[in-house]
Amino acid sequence: MKKTIINKDIKDVFGFFSKAENLNKLTPSFLGFEIVSPLSIKMEEGTIIDYKINLNGFKMNWRSVITKWDPPFCFEDTQVKGPYKIWIHEHKFEVESGTTLMTDTIQYLSPVGIFEFIPHNLFVRRKVESIFDYREKILSEIFP
C-alpha cells in the first residue's frame, strides 16, 4: 500500500487519473511502457486497456480491465493478461485538509507458484515499490 498526498482538489486528481494517456507520465522509463489501445480511452467499468512493458529485458503484453469505477473516489484495474499471476490495483481518493489523499493498494503474485517468495524478495517487491515511489515524485511535480 502506498499513500500519497496530492496538492489538488479530488475532482482534478481523479480527472487526471481518468485519462489513460497520463499513465505514460507516471511510469518510469525503465519499464518501456507503451499504451497499445487507441487513444482516447473512455474510462468506465469494463474498459479494456492494452499495454506493452519491458520487464528485465523482456517485452511483454499487458491487458487490464477496469473492474471498479466510482468517480471521484475510487477505481480499480485488474490484469487479465500479463506478467503476473494476479495483479489488482485499487486507487482510492479522499479529501484531506484541502488536498487529496491517494491510496494505492496492489495485490499481486508472480507466476512462479510455491516459490514465488524467492523472486518477490529478491527483486519484484523492490521494483514494484520503486514504480510507486517514482509515481509519487512525478505527482508532486505535476501538482506542486
Phi and psi in degrees as a GROMACS rama.xvg file:
@    title "Ramachandran Plot"
@    xaxis  label "Phi"
@    yaxis  label "Psi"
@TYPE xy
-129.388  126.943  LYS-2
-108.347  133.686  LYS-3
-134.7  129.426  THR-4
-89.098  127.438  ILE-5
-118.875  124.778  ILE-6
-79.7624  63.4593  ASN-7
-159.612  157.82  LYS-8
-61.1366  144.18  ASP-9
-56.2784  -38.4654  ILE-10
-67.0666  -38.012  LYS-11
-67.5683  -41.6135  ASP-12
-64.9944  -46.9984  VAL-13
-62.6053  -39.0631  PHE-14
-58.6606  -41.0673  GLY-15
-61.9581  -46.3162  PHE-16
-73.2039  -18.8022  PHE-17
-81.519  -1.61848  SER-18
-103.14  107.079  LYS-19
-54.9195  -34.4611  ALA-20
-62.5442  -19.619  GLU-21
-71.1131  -15.2714  ASN-22
-58.6407  -32.9411  LEU-23
-58.8528  -38.4279  ASN-24
-70.8341  -28.0002  LYS-25
-97.3743  1.16393  LEU-26
-111.8  128.091  THR-27
-60.4767  145.949  PRO-28
-62.3944  -27.0349  SER-29
-63.5613  -14.3402  PHE-30
-86.4383  -8.55345  LEU-31
51.784  40.4131  GLY-32
-68.1117  132.717  PHE-33
-145.174  125.99  GLU-34
-79.6646  125.538  ILE-35
-93.7757  -33.6024  VAL-36
-60.427  143.429  SER-37
-62.4971  136.028  PRO-38
-91.236  148.817  LEU-39
-91.2287  137.514  SER-40
-99.7393  126.057  ILE-41
-82.6814  113.393  LYS-42
-84.2445  128.02  MET-43
-168.458  170.33  GLU-44
-59.0174  131.329  GLU-45
96.9733  -11.1604  GLY-46
-63.4426  134.121  THR-47
-108.218  133.873  ILE-48
-128.848  129.728  ILE-49
-105.761  137.592  ASP-50
-132.411  169.025  TYR-51
-126.011  139.509  LYS-52
-135.46  162.256  ILE-53
-115.539  111.934  ASN-54
-114.348  115.417  LEU-55
52.4985  41.5267  ASN-56
86.9983  -1.01193  GLY-57
-110.3  123.409  PHE-58
-77.1113  127.695  LYS-59
-131.741  147.471  MET-60
-86.1909  145.285  ASN-61
-137.655  128.82  TRP-62
-123.083  130.583  ARG-63
-126.611  156.42  SER-64
-125.181  141.024  VAL-65
-78.1046  113.115  ILE-66
-100.583  -10.3632  THR-67
-148.374  137.541  LYS-68
-146.654  106.631  TRP-69
-137.631  73.7363  ASP-70
-63.2643  141.957  PRO-71
-98.6415  29.1568  PRO-72
-102.671  -27.3325  PHE-73
-166.073  146.8  CYS-74
-152.315  160.472  PHE-75
-139.036  135.601  GLU-76
-118.337  141.431  ASP-77
-126.162  128.2  THR-78
-69.8023  129.458  GLN-79
-110.42  -14.9477  VAL-80
-151.94  129.902  LYS-81
162.646  -165.19  GLY-82
-77.6455  -13.88  PRO-83
-103.774  150.516  TYR-84
-69.2555  -40.0774  LYS-85
-137.401  134.685  ILE-86
-148.841  109.472  TRP-87
-127.367  122.251  ILE-88
-121.795  111.496  HIS-89
-100.837  131.939  GLU-90
-112.366  116.614  HIS-91
-113.699  141.625  LYS-92
-126.62  131.405  PHE-93
-135.634  145.878  GLU-94
-77.2641  131.177  VAL-95
-143.612  106.339  GLU-96
50.8712  47.8448  SER-97
80.3957  0.801619  GLY-98
-119.508  -175.65  THR-99
-117.782  127.976  THR-100
-95.8408  117.779  LEU-101
-105.775  131.079  MET-102
-118.435  119.464  THR-103
-98.7118  122.831  ASP-104
-119.296  122.865  THR-105
-120.586  125.979  ILE-106
-106.669  123.203  GLN-107
-146.85  156.509  TYR-108
-148.419  125.137  LEU-109
-67.0779  159.412  SER-110
-85.3771  24.8087  PRO-111
-106.877  22.5748  VAL-112
64.6896  -138.291  GLY-113
-66.0052  -17.4205  ILE-114
-96.6624  17.7279  PHE-115
-55.9097  -32.0197  GLU-116
-62.9755  -24.6505  PHE-117
-69.141  -59.3139  ILE-118
-64.7953  -31.5817  PRO-119
-59.8361  -49.6008  HIS-120
-72.5571  -30.8633  ASN-121
-76.5559  -42.5473  LEU-122
-152.291  -24.8047  PHE-123
-64.839  -50.111  VAL-124
-57.8576  -45.7483  ARG-125
-64.2864  -37.8887  ARG-126
-67.0818  -43.8444  LYS-127
-62.3643  -44.7223  VAL-128
-61.8219  -39.3496  GLU-129
-66.8471  -33.826  SER-130
-63.0101  -44.2403  ILE-131
-77.7767  -26.5603  PHE-132
-66.0931  -41.8545  ASP-133
-61.7533  -45.6207  TYR-134
-58.0094  -42.8476  ARG-135
-62.0289  -42.9539  GLU-136
-62.1246  -47.2072  LYS-137
-64.7418  -40.2251  ILE-138
-61.9721  -35.9764  LEU-139
-68.6883  -25.4142  SER-140
-80.5277  -38.5528  GLU-141
-70.2676  -40.3604  ILE-142
-119.845  76.1054  PHE-143
